[in-house]
Amino acid sequence: MRQFSNDEITIIERLQKDYGNKPLPTVVYARKSSEDKSDNSLETQTQRCLSFLNHHSQYFQNLGVFKDEDKSGMTTDKRDE
């Protein structure tokens, strides 16, 4: 698990102070493009992110998970909007 540098902790703690000394609200966004042929599934991405947030729960509060499968980040094709 990646650890924060001292500079990163200083920035996060400054943000927390501005937010009332509470964990920062955070969401997980996972996307699997139709062009991506790797084995990095949405579930794998989501679990890694949730594990990271749980490991750093003193800094972050998870508010939810959003997943986009088989959607391009370059165009609005295959999007509801």
PyMOL Python script that loads the backbone (N, CA, C, O; Angstrom):
from pymol import cmd

cmd.read_pdbstr("""\
ATOM      1  N   MET A   1       0.855  -1.182   0.000  1.00  0.00           N
ATOM      2  CA  MET A   1       0.000   0.000   0.000  1.00  0.00           C
ATOM      3  C   MET A   1       0.898   1.240   0.000  1.00  0.00           C
ATOM      4  O   MET A   1       1.822   1.363   0.804  1.00  0.00           O
ATOM      5  N   ARG A   2       0.604   2.132  -0.903  1.00  0.00           N
ATOM      6  CA  ARG A   2       1.378   3.372  -1.006  1.00  0.00           C
ATOM      7  C   ARG A   2       1.165   4.222   0.239  1.00  0.00           C
ATOM      8  O   ARG A   2       0.041   4.376   0.717  1.00  0.00           O
ATOM      9  N   GLN A   3       2.249   4.766   0.751  1.00  0.00           N
ATOM     10  CA  GLN A   3       2.197   5.661   1.895  1.00  0.00           C
ATOM     11  C   GLN A   3       2.318   7.104   1.416  1.00  0.00           C
ATOM     12  O   GLN A   3       2.967   7.382   0.407  1.00  0.00           O
ATOM     13  N   PHE A   4       1.699   7.999   2.136  1.00  0.00           N
ATOM     14  CA  PHE A   4       1.794   9.411   1.797  1.00  0.00           C
ATOM     15  C   PHE A   4       3.141   9.979   2.228  1.00  0.00           C
ATOM     16  O   PHE A   4       3.706   9.570   3.242  1.00  0.00           O
ATOM     17  N   SER A   5       3.641  10.920   1.450  1.00  0.00           N
ATOM     18  CA  SER A   5       4.846  11.644   1.850  1.00  0.00           C
ATOM     19  C   SER A   5       4.463  12.660   2.922  1.00  0.00           C
ATOM     20  O   SER A   5       3.281  12.941   3.119  1.00  0.00           O
ATOM     21  N   ASN A   6       5.440  13.201   3.600  1.00  0.00           N
ATOM     22  CA  ASN A   6       5.168  14.233   4.602  1.00  0.00           C
ATOM     23  C   ASN A   6       4.495  15.454   3.982  1.00  0.00           C
ATOM     24  O   ASN A   6       3.611  16.054   4.593  1.00  0.00           O
ATOM     25  N   ASP A   7       4.908  15.822   2.772  1.00  0.00           N
ATOM     26  CA  ASP A   7       4.280  16.961   2.087  1.00  0.00           C
ATOM     27  C   ASP A   7       2.811  16.682   1.784  1.00  0.00           C
ATOM     28  O   ASP A   7       1.961  17.559   1.942  1.00  0.00           O
ATOM     29  N   GLU A   8       2.517  15.460   1.350  1.00  0.00           N
ATOM     30  CA  GLU A   8       1.125  15.100   1.062  1.00  0.00           C
ATOM     31  C   GLU A   8       0.283  15.127   2.332  1.00  0.00           C
ATOM     32  O   GLU A   8      -0.849  15.611   2.318  1.00  0.00           O
ATOM     33  N   ILE A   9       0.825  14.616   3.418  1.00  0.00           N
ATOM     34  CA  ILE A   9       0.093  14.629   4.689  1.00  0.00           C
ATOM     35  C   ILE A   9      -0.185  16.057   5.130  1.00  0.00           C
ATOM     36  O   ILE A   9      -1.280  16.360   5.605  1.00  0.00           O
ATOM     37  N   THR A  10       0.802  16.939   4.977  1.00  0.00           N
ATOM     38  CA  THR A  10       0.617  18.345   5.335  1.00  0.00           C
ATOM     39  C   THR A  10      -0.534  18.958   4.541  1.00  0.00           C
ATOM     40  O   THR A  10      -1.363  19.676   5.100  1.00  0.00           O
ATOM     41  N   ILE A  11      -0.586  18.679   3.243  1.00  0.00           N
ATOM     42  CA  ILE A  11      -1.653  19.224   2.389  1.00  0.00           C
ATOM     43  C   ILE A  11      -3.006  18.646   2.794  1.00  0.00           C
ATOM     44  O   ILE A  11      -3.984  19.384   2.914  1.00  0.00           O
ATOM     45  N   ILE A  12      -3.069  17.331   3.005  1.00  0.00           N
ATOM     46  CA  ILE A  12      -4.326  16.694   3.394  1.00  0.00           C
ATOM     47  C   ILE A  12      -4.812  17.236   4.734  1.00  0.00           C
ATOM     48  O   ILE A  12      -5.998  17.525   4.890  1.00  0.00           O
ATOM     49  N   GLU A  13      -3.920  17.376   5.686  1.00  0.00           N
ATOM     50  CA  GLU A  13      -4.311  17.888   7.001  1.00  0.00           C
ATOM     51  C   GLU A  13      -4.775  19.343   6.920  1.00  0.00           C
ATOM     52  O   GLU A  13      -5.668  19.750   7.663  1.00  0.00           O
ATOM     53  N   ARG A  14      -4.177  20.123   6.028  1.00  0.00           N
ATOM     54  CA  ARG A  14      -4.621  21.508   5.822  1.00  0.00           C
ATOM     55  C   ARG A  14      -6.045  21.517   5.236  1.00  0.00           C
ATOM     56  O   ARG A  14      -6.888  22.315   5.646  1.00  0.00           O
ATOM     57  N   LEU A  15      -6.292  20.635   4.288  1.00  0.00           N
ATOM     58  CA  LEU A  15      -7.639  20.528   3.715  1.00  0.00           C
ATOM     59  C   LEU A  15      -8.650  20.087   4.768  1.00  0.00           C
ATOM     60  O   LEU A  15      -9.767  20.601   4.819  1.00  0.00           O
ATOM     61  N   GLN A  16      -8.252  19.131   5.610  1.00  0.00           N
ATOM     62  CA  GLN A  16      -9.139  18.673   6.679  1.00  0.00           C
ATOM     63  C   GLN A  16      -9.462  19.807   7.644  1.00  0.00           C
ATOM     64  O   GLN A  16     -10.599  19.939   8.097  1.00  0.00           O
ATOM     65  N   LYS A  17      -8.479  20.611   7.953  1.00  0.00           N
ATOM     66  CA  LYS A  17      -8.702  21.741   8.859  1.00  0.00           C
ATOM     67  C   LYS A  17      -9.740  22.688   8.266  1.00  0.00           C
ATOM     68  O   LYS A  17     -10.626  23.172   8.971  1.00  0.00           O
ATOM     69  N   ASP A  18      -9.623  22.951   6.956  1.00  0.00           N
ATOM     70  CA  ASP A  18     -10.596  23.802   6.275  1.00  0.00           C
ATOM     71  C   ASP A  18     -11.983  23.160   6.242  1.00  0.00           C
ATOM     72  O   ASP A  18     -12.991  23.857   6.126  1.00  0.00           O
ATOM     73  N   TYR A  19     -12.031  21.841   6.345  1.00  0.00           N
ATOM     74  CA  TYR A  19     -13.288  21.099   6.290  1.00  0.00           C
ATOM     75  C   TYR A  19     -13.825  20.771   7.692  1.00  0.00           C
ATOM     76  O   TYR A  19     -14.742  19.961   7.824  1.00  0.00           O
ATOM     77  N   GLY A  20     -13.282  21.374   8.704  1.00  0.00           N
ATOM     78  CA  GLY A  20     -13.780  21.152  10.060  1.00  0.00           C
ATOM     79  C   GLY A  20     -13.119  19.995  10.777  1.00  0.00           C
ATOM     80  O   GLY A  20     -13.720  19.376  11.655  1.00  0.00           O
ATOM     81  N   ASN A  21     -11.872  19.700  10.403  1.00  0.00           N
ATOM     82  CA  ASN A  21     -11.096  18.620  11.027  1.00  0.00           C
ATOM     83  C   ASN A  21     -11.782  17.262  10.945  1.00  0.00           C
ATOM     84  O   ASN A  21     -11.708  16.454  11.871  1.00  0.00           O
ATOM     85  N   LYS A  22     -12.449  17.030   9.818  1.00  0.00           N
ATOM     86  CA  LYS A  22     -13.098  15.743   9.574  1.00  0.00           C
ATOM     87  C   LYS A  22     -12.449  15.085   8.353  1.00  0.00           C
ATOM     88  O   LYS A  22     -11.799  15.757   7.552  1.00  0.00           O
ATOM     89  N   PRO A  23     -12.628  13.767   8.216  1.00  0.00           N
ATOM     90  CA  PRO A  23     -12.144  13.112   6.994  1.00  0.00           C
ATOM     91  C   PRO A  23     -12.790  13.750   5.760  1.00  0.00           C
ATOM     92  O   PRO A  23     -13.961  14.128   5.785  1.00  0.00           O
ATOM     93  N   LEU A  24     -12.023  13.859   4.702  1.00  0.00           N
ATOM     94  CA  LEU A  24     -12.499  14.498   3.480  1.00  0.00           C
ATOM     95  C   LEU A  24     -13.467  13.584   2.732  1.00  0.00           C
ATOM     96  O   LEU A  24     -13.183  12.399   2.555  1.00  0.00           O
ATOM     97  N   PRO A  25     -14.610  14.120   2.289  1.00  0.00           N
ATOM     98  CA  PRO A  25     -15.540  13.305   1.519  1.00  0.00           C
ATOM     99  C   PRO A  25     -14.911  12.897   0.191  1.00  0.00           C
ATOM    100  O   PRO A  25     -14.350  13.728  -0.522  1.00  0.00           O
ATOM    101  N   THR A  26     -15.010  11.626  -0.130  1.00  0.00           N
ATOM    102  CA  THR A  26     -14.329  11.061  -1.287  1.00  0.00           C
ATOM    103  C   THR A  26     -15.242  10.050  -1.971  1.00  0.00           C
ATOM    104  O   THR A  26     -16.025   9.368  -1.310  1.00  0.00           O
ATOM    105  N   VAL A  27     -15.142   9.956  -3.294  1.00  0.00           N
ATOM    106  CA  VAL A  27     -15.851   8.916  -4.038  1.00  0.00           C
ATOM    107  C   VAL A  27     -14.846   8.125  -4.867  1.00  0.00           C
ATOM    108  O   VAL A  27     -13.775   8.625  -5.212  1.00  0.00           O
ATOM    109  N   VAL A  28     -15.204   6.894  -5.177  1.00  0.00           N
ATOM    110  CA  VAL A  28     -14.402   6.050  -6.053  1.00  0.00           C
ATOM    111  C   VAL A  28     -15.050   6.089  -7.433  1.00  0.00           C
ATOM    112  O   VAL A  28     -16.259   5.897  -7.561  1.00  0.00           O
ATOM    113  N   TYR A  29     -14.252   6.335  -8.453  1.00  0.00           N
ATOM    114  CA  TYR A  29     -14.728   6.293  -9.833  1.00  0.00           C
ATOM    115  C   TYR A  29     -13.868   5.305 -10.606  1.00  0.00           C
ATOM    116  O   TYR A  29     -12.666   5.518 -10.765  1.00  0.00           O
ATOM    117  N   ALA A  30     -14.473   4.234 -11.082  1.00  0.00           N
ATOM    118  CA  ALA A  30     -13.761   3.212 -11.851  1.00  0.00           C
ATOM    119  C   ALA A  30     -14.338   3.181 -13.262  1.00  0.00           C
ATOM    120  O   ALA A  30     -15.551   3.266 -13.455  1.00  0.00           O
ATOM    121  N   ARG A  31     -13.445   3.056 -14.245  1.00  0.00           N
ATOM    122  CA  ARG A  31     -13.884   3.045 -15.643  1.00  0.00           C
ATOM    123  C   ARG A  31     -13.110   1.991 -16.406  1.00  0.00           C
ATOM    124  O   ARG A  31     -11.896   1.860 -16.258  1.00  0.00           O
ATOM    125  N   LYS A  32     -13.821   1.254 -17.213  1.00  0.00           N
ATOM    126  CA  LYS A  32     -13.217   0.237 -18.077  1.00  0.00           C
ATOM    127  C   LYS A  32     -13.621   0.576 -19.504  1.00  0.00           C
ATOM    128  O   LYS A  32     -14.778   0.416 -19.893  1.00  0.00           O
ATOM    129  N   SER A  33     -12.662   1.041 -20.265  1.00  0.00           N
ATOM    130  CA  SER A  33     -12.911   1.423 -21.644  1.00  0.00           C
ATOM    131  C   SER A  33     -13.045   0.188 -22.523  1.00  0.00           C
ATOM    132  O   SER A  33     -12.442  -0.851 -22.256  1.00  0.00           O
ATOM    133  N   SER A  34     -13.835   0.315 -23.562  1.00  0.00           N
ATOM    134  CA  SER A  34     -13.976  -0.799 -24.510  1.00  0.00           C
ATOM    135  C   SER A  34     -12.661  -1.074 -25.220  1.00  0.00           C
ATOM    136  O   SER A  34     -12.444  -2.186 -25.701  1.00  0.00           O
ATOM    137  N   GLU A  35     -11.770  -0.074 -25.296  1.00  0.00           N
ATOM    138  CA  GLU A  35     -10.472  -0.248 -25.944  1.00  0.00           C
ATOM    139  C   GLU A  35      -9.448  -0.924 -25.031  1.00  0.00           C
ATOM    140  O   GLU A  35      -8.426  -1.419 -25.505  1.00  0.00           O
ATOM    141  N   ASP A  36      -9.715  -0.945 -23.746  1.00  0.00           N
ATOM    142  CA  ASP A  36      -8.779  -1.508 -22.772  1.00  0.00           C
ATOM    143  C   ASP A  36      -8.926  -3.028 -22.739  1.00  0.00           C
ATOM    144  O   ASP A  36      -9.973  -3.549 -22.356  1.00  0.00           O
ATOM    145  N   LYS A  37      -7.892  -3.719 -23.136  1.00  0.00           N
ATOM    146  CA  LYS A  37      -7.924  -5.185 -23.177  1.00  0.00           C
ATOM    147  C   LYS A  37      -7.218  -5.824 -21.979  1.00  0.00           C
ATOM    148  O   LYS A  37      -7.032  -7.040 -21.952  1.00  0.00           O
ATOM    149  N   SER A  38      -6.826  -5.023 -20.999  1.00  0.00           N
ATOM    150  CA  SER A  38      -6.120  -5.565 -19.833  1.00  0.00           C
ATOM    151  C   SER A  38      -7.094  -6.310 -18.917  1.00  0.00           C
ATOM    152  O   SER A  38      -8.310  -6.241 -19.093  1.00  0.00           O
ATOM    153  N   ASP A  39      -6.548  -7.004 -17.963  1.00  0.00           N
ATOM    154  CA  ASP A  39      -7.361  -7.745 -16.998  1.00  0.00           C
ATOM    155  C   ASP A  39      -7.731  -6.890 -15.781  1.00  0.00           C
ATOM    156  O   ASP A  39      -8.228  -7.415 -14.784  1.00  0.00           O
ATOM    157  N   ASN A  40      -7.496  -5.606 -15.855  1.00  0.00           N
ATOM    158  CA  ASN A  40      -7.783  -4.713 -14.741  1.00  0.00           C
ATOM    159  C   ASN A  40      -9.282  -4.393 -14.720  1.00  0.00           C
ATOM    160  O   ASN A  40      -9.717  -3.381 -15.269  1.00  0.00           O
ATOM    161  N   SER A  41     -10.058  -5.263 -14.085  1.00  0.00           N
ATOM    162  CA  SER A  41     -11.512  -5.155 -14.102  1.00  0.00           C
ATOM    163  C   SER A  41     -11.996  -4.014 -13.217  1.00  0.00           C
ATOM    164  O   SER A  41     -11.253  -3.467 -12.401  1.00  0.00           O
ATOM    165  N   LEU A  42     -13.264  -3.676 -13.409  1.00  0.00           N
ATOM    166  CA  LEU A  42     -13.875  -2.655 -12.551  1.00  0.00           C
ATOM    167  C   LEU A  42     -13.851  -3.090 -11.090  1.00  0.00           C
ATOM    168  O   LEU A  42     -13.611  -2.276 -10.199  1.00  0.00           O
ATOM    169  N   GLU A  43     -14.099  -4.362 -10.848  1.00  0.00           N
ATOM    170  CA  GLU A  43     -14.075  -4.848  -9.466  1.00  0.00           C
ATOM    171  C   GLU A  43     -12.693  -4.723  -8.856  1.00  0.00           C
ATOM    172  O   GLU A  43     -12.562  -4.344  -7.692  1.00  0.00           O
ATOM    173  N   THR A  44     -11.655  -5.038  -9.629  1.00  0.00           N
ATOM    174  CA  THR A  44     -10.285  -4.915  -9.135  1.00  0.00           C
ATOM    175  C   THR A  44      -9.973  -3.458  -8.824  1.00  0.00           C
ATOM    176  O   THR A  44      -9.445  -3.149  -7.756  1.00  0.00           O
ATOM    177  N   GLN A  45     -10.298  -2.565  -9.750  1.00  0.00           N
ATOM    178  CA  GLN A  45     -10.061  -1.135  -9.522  1.00  0.00           C
ATOM    179  C   GLN A  45     -10.796  -0.667  -8.270  1.00  0.00           C
ATOM    180  O   GLN A  45     -10.228   0.016  -7.419  1.00  0.00           O
ATOM    181  N   THR A  46     -12.069  -1.047  -8.174  1.00  0.00           N
ATOM    182  CA  THR A  46     -12.895  -0.615  -7.044  1.00  0.00           C
ATOM    183  C   THR A  46     -12.332  -1.125  -5.725  1.00  0.00           C
ATOM    184  O   THR A  46     -12.224  -0.368  -4.760  1.00  0.00           O
ATOM    185  N   GLN A  47     -11.973  -2.410  -5.678  1.00  0.00           N
ATOM    186  CA  GLN A  47     -11.444  -2.980  -4.444  1.00  0.00           C
ATOM    187  C   GLN A  47     -10.129  -2.327  -4.028  1.00  0.00           C
ATOM    188  O   GLN A  47      -9.898  -2.092  -2.842  1.00  0.00           O
ATOM    189  N   ARG A  48      -9.268  -2.033  -5.001  1.00  0.00           N
ATOM    190  CA  ARG A  48      -7.999  -1.354  -4.675  1.00  0.00           C
ATOM    191  C   ARG A  48      -8.256   0.032  -4.099  1.00  0.00           C
ATOM    192  O   ARG A  48      -7.627   0.437  -3.121  1.00  0.00           O
ATOM    193  N   CYS A  49      -9.177   0.746  -4.708  1.00  0.00           N
ATOM    194  CA  CYS A  49      -9.492   2.098  -4.216  1.00  0.00           C
ATOM    195  C   CYS A  49     -10.111   2.051  -2.821  1.00  0.00           C
ATOM    196  O   CYS A  49      -9.739   2.831  -1.945  1.00  0.00           O
ATOM    197  N   LEU A  50     -11.058   1.130  -2.618  1.00  0.00           N
ATOM    198  CA  LEU A  50     -11.692   1.017  -1.308  1.00  0.00           C
ATOM    199  C   LEU A  50     -10.688   0.600  -0.240  1.00  0.00           C
ATOM    200  O   LEU A  50     -10.748   1.076   0.894  1.00  0.00           O
ATOM    201  N   SER A  51      -9.773  -0.282  -0.599  1.00  0.00           N
ATOM    202  CA  SER A  51      -8.729  -0.689   0.332  1.00  0.00           C
ATOM    203  C   SER A  51      -7.857   0.505   0.712  1.00  0.00           C
ATOM    204  O   SER A  51      -7.511   0.688   1.879  1.00  0.00           O
ATOM    205  N   PHE A  52      -7.507   1.315  -0.290  1.00  0.00           N
ATOM    206  CA  PHE A  52      -6.702   2.510  -0.047  1.00  0.00           C
ATOM    207  C   PHE A  52      -7.447   3.466   0.896  1.00  0.00           C
ATOM    208  O   PHE A  52      -6.866   3.969   1.858  1.00  0.00           O
ATOM    209  N   LEU A  53      -8.729   3.712   0.617  1.00  0.00           N
ATOM    210  CA  LEU A  53      -9.512   4.619   1.462  1.00  0.00           C
ATOM    211  C   LEU A  53      -9.651   4.072   2.876  1.00  0.00           C
ATOM    212  O   LEU A  53      -9.542   4.825   3.844  1.00  0.00           O
ATOM    213  N   ASN A  54      -9.889   2.772   3.005  1.00  0.00           N
ATOM    214  CA  ASN A  54     -10.000   2.169   4.341  1.00  0.00           C
ATOM    215  C   ASN A  54      -8.684   2.273   5.104  1.00  0.00           C
ATOM    216  O   ASN A  54      -8.673   2.525   6.309  1.00  0.00           O
ATOM    217  N   HIS A  55      -7.576   2.077   4.392  1.00  0.00           N
ATOM    218  CA  HIS A  55      -6.260   2.169   5.021  1.00  0.00           C
ATOM    219  C   HIS A  55      -5.972   3.599   5.502  1.00  0.00           C
ATOM    220  O   HIS A  55      -5.263   3.801   6.487  1.00  0.00           O
ATOM    221  N   HIS A  56      -6.524   4.568   4.802  1.00  0.00           N
ATOM    222  CA  HIS A  56      -6.306   5.985   5.134  1.00  0.00           C
ATOM    223  C   HIS A  56      -7.597   6.645   5.632  1.00  0.00           C
ATOM    224  O   HIS A  56      -7.872   7.803   5.319  1.00  0.00           O
ATOM    225  N   SER A  57      -8.375   5.902   6.402  1.00  0.00           N
ATOM    226  CA  SER A  57      -9.691   6.398   6.832  1.00  0.00           C
ATOM    227  C   SER A  57      -9.606   7.620   7.750  1.00  0.00           C
ATOM    228  O   SER A  57     -10.597   8.331   7.918  1.00  0.00           O
ATOM    229  N   GLN A  58      -8.448   7.872   8.340  1.00  0.00           N
ATOM    230  CA  GLN A  58      -8.311   9.083   9.155  1.00  0.00           C
ATOM    231  C   GLN A  58      -8.320  10.338   8.277  1.00  0.00           C
ATOM    232  O   GLN A  58      -8.535  11.446   8.767  1.00  0.00           O
ATOM    233  N   TYR A  59      -8.083  10.149   6.973  1.00  0.00           N
ATOM    234  CA  TYR A  59      -8.037  11.279   6.043  1.00  0.00           C
ATOM    235  C   TYR A  59      -9.247  11.362   5.124  1.00  0.00           C
ATOM    236  O   TYR A  59      -9.628  12.454   4.703  1.00  0.00           O
ATOM    237  N   PHE A  60      -9.863  10.214   4.803  1.00  0.00           N
ATOM    238  CA  PHE A  60     -10.905  10.177   3.781  1.00  0.00           C
ATOM    239  C   PHE A  60     -12.145   9.427   4.253  1.00  0.00           C
ATOM    240  O   PHE A  60     -12.051   8.433   4.973  1.00  0.00           O
ATOM    241  N   GLN A  61     -13.305   9.918   3.836  1.00  0.00           N
ATOM    242  CA  GLN A  61     -14.578   9.243   4.076  1.00  0.00           C
ATOM    243  C   GLN A  61     -15.178   8.884   2.715  1.00  0.00           C
ATOM    244  O   GLN A  61     -15.458   9.771   1.908  1.00  0.00           O
ATOM    245  N   ASN A  62     -15.373   7.606   2.460  1.00  0.00           N
ATOM    246  CA  ASN A  62     -15.938   7.171   1.183  1.00  0.00           C
ATOM    247  C   ASN A  62     -17.435   7.429   1.162  1.00  0.00           C
ATOM    248  O   ASN A  62     -18.165   6.974   2.043  1.00  0.00           O
ATOM    249  N   LEU A  63     -17.891   8.165   0.144  1.00  0.00           N
ATOM    250  CA  LEU A  63     -19.311   8.463   0.014  1.00  0.00           C
ATOM    251  C   LEU A  63     -20.003   7.608  -1.045  1.00  0.00           C
ATOM    252  O   LEU A  63     -21.227   7.652  -1.176  1.00  0.00           O
ATOM    253  N   GLY A  64     -19.234   6.841  -1.789  1.00  0.00           N
ATOM    254  CA  GLY A  64     -19.869   5.999  -2.789  1.00  0.00           C
ATOM    255  C   GLY A  64     -18.907   5.532  -3.855  1.00  0.00           C
ATOM    256  O   GLY A  64     -17.742   5.926  -3.897  1.00  0.00           O
ATOM    257  N   VAL A  65     -19.437   4.671  -4.726  1.00  0.00           N
ATOM    258  CA  VAL A  65     -18.664   4.102  -5.820  1.00  0.00           C
ATOM    259  C   VAL A  65     -19.442   4.322  -7.114  1.00  0.00           C
ATOM    260  O   VAL A  65     -20.641   4.051  -7.185  1.00  0.00           O
ATOM    261  N   PHE A  66     -18.754   4.808  -8.120  1.00  0.00           N
ATOM    262  CA  PHE A  66     -19.332   4.992  -9.446  1.00  0.00           C
ATOM    263  C   PHE A  66     -18.518   4.171 -10.433  1.00  0.00           C
ATOM    264  O   PHE A  66     -17.287   4.182 -10.401  1.00  0.00           O
ATOM    265  N   LYS A  67     -19.222   3.452 -11.319  1.00  0.00           N
ATOM    266  CA  LYS A  67     -18.541   2.590 -12.291  1.00  0.00           C
ATOM    267  C   LYS A  67     -19.077   2.863 -13.691  1.00  0.00           C
ATOM    268  O   LYS A  67     -20.285   2.974 -13.898  1.00  0.00           O
ATOM    269  N   ASP A  68     -18.162   2.967 -14.642  1.00  0.00           N
ATOM    270  CA  ASP A  68     -18.496   3.066 -16.065  1.00  0.00           C
ATOM    271  C   ASP A  68     -17.792   1.943 -16.787  1.00  0.00           C
ATOM    272  O   ASP A  68     -16.563   1.888 -16.809  1.00  0.00           O
ATOM    273  N   GLU A  69     -18.558   1.047 -17.377  1.00  0.00           N
ATOM    274  CA  GLU A  69     -17.953  -0.048 -18.130  1.00  0.00           C
ATOM    275  C   GLU A  69     -18.207   0.148 -19.613  1.00  0.00           C
ATOM    276  O   GLU A  69     -19.302   0.526 -20.031  1.00  0.00           O
ATOM    277  N   ASP A  70     -17.174  -0.117 -20.400  1.00  0.00           N
ATOM    278  CA  ASP A  70     -17.273  -0.067 -21.854  1.00  0.00           C
ATOM    279  C   ASP A  70     -17.671   1.326 -22.334  1.00  0.00           C
ATOM    280  O   ASP A  70     -18.468   1.473 -23.261  1.00  0.00           O
ATOM    281  N   LYS A  71     -17.105   2.344 -21.688  1.00  0.00           N
ATOM    282  CA  LYS A  71     -17.393   3.717 -22.089  1.00  0.00           C
ATOM    283  C   LYS A  71     -16.091   4.435 -22.376  1.00  0.00           C
ATOM    284  O   LYS A  71     -15.094   4.251 -21.679  1.00  0.00           O
ATOM    285  N   SER A  72     -16.115   5.238 -23.391  1.00  0.00           N
ATOM    286  CA  SER A  72     -14.926   5.995 -23.773  1.00  0.00           C
ATOM    287  C   SER A  72     -14.812   7.259 -22.937  1.00  0.00           C
ATOM    288  O   SER A  72     -15.817   7.877 -22.587  1.00  0.00           O
ATOM    289  N   GLY A  73     -13.595   7.635 -22.625  1.00  0.00           N
ATOM    290  CA  GLY A  73     -13.360   8.912 -21.972  1.00  0.00           C
ATOM    291  C   GLY A  73     -13.163  10.024 -22.988  1.00  0.00           C
ATOM    292  O   GLY A  73     -13.083  11.195 -22.617  1.00  0.00           O
ATOM    293  N   MET A  74     -13.084   9.672 -24.260  1.00  0.00           N
ATOM    294  CA  MET A  74     -12.826  10.648 -25.325  1.00  0.00           C
ATOM    295  C   MET A  74     -14.105  11.178 -25.961  1.00  0.00           C
ATOM    296  O   MET A  74     -14.136  12.321 -26.416  1.00  0.00           O
ATOM    297  N   THR A  75     -15.163  10.368 -26.002  1.00  0.00           N
ATOM    298  CA  THR A  75     -16.399  10.788 -26.664  1.00  0.00           C
ATOM    299  C   THR A  75     -17.589  10.496 -25.762  1.00  0.00           C
ATOM    300  O   THR A  75     -17.448   9.873 -24.710  1.00  0.00           O
ATOM    301  N   THR A  76     -18.747  10.948 -26.180  1.00  0.00           N
ATOM    302  CA  THR A  76     -19.970  10.675 -25.415  1.00  0.00           C
ATOM    303  C   THR A  76     -20.726   9.484 -25.978  1.00  0.00           C
ATOM    304  O   THR A  76     -21.854   9.219 -25.562  1.00  0.00           O
ATOM    305  N   ASP A  77     -20.123   8.759 -26.921  1.00  0.00           N
ATOM    306  CA  ASP A  77     -20.754   7.548 -27.434  1.00  0.00           C
ATOM    307  C   ASP A  77     -20.991   6.580 -26.299  1.00  0.00           C
ATOM    308  O   ASP A  77     -20.165   6.463 -25.394  1.00  0.00           O
ATOM    309  N   LYS A  78     -22.112   5.886 -26.340  1.00  0.00           N
ATOM    310  CA  LYS A  78     -22.514   4.891 -25.350  1.00  0.00           C
ATOM    311  C   LYS A  78     -22.819   5.500 -23.992  1.00  0.00           C
ATOM    312  O   LYS A  78     -22.875   4.782 -22.994  1.00  0.00           O
ATOM    313  N   ARG A  79     -23.017   6.798 -23.937  1.00  0.00           N
ATOM    314  CA  ARG A  79     -23.363   7.461 -22.668  1.00  0.00           C
ATOM    315  C   ARG A  79     -24.835   7.833 -22.673  1.00  0.00           C
ATOM    316  O   ARG A  79     -25.408   8.122 -23.723  1.00  0.00           O
ATOM    317  N   ASP A  80     -25.445   7.823 -21.493  1.00  0.00           N
ATOM    318  CA  ASP A  80     -26.858   8.154 -21.361  1.00  0.00           C
ATOM    319  C   ASP A  80     -27.125   9.639 -21.557  1.00  0.00           C
ATOM    320  O   ASP A  80     -28.216  10.029 -21.974  1.00  0.00           O
ATOM    321  N   GLU A  81     -26.140  10.457 -21.259  1.00  0.00           N
ATOM    322  CA  GLU A  81     -26.342  11.914 -21.275  1.00  0.00           C
ATOM    323  C   GLU A  81     -26.166  12.479 -22.663  1.00  0.00           C
ATOM    324  O   GLU A  81     -26.299  13.686 -22.860  1.00  0.00           O
TER     325      GLU A  81
END
""", "prot")
cmd.dss("prot")
cmd.show_as("cartoon", "prot")
cmd.util.cbc("prot")
cmd.orient("prot")
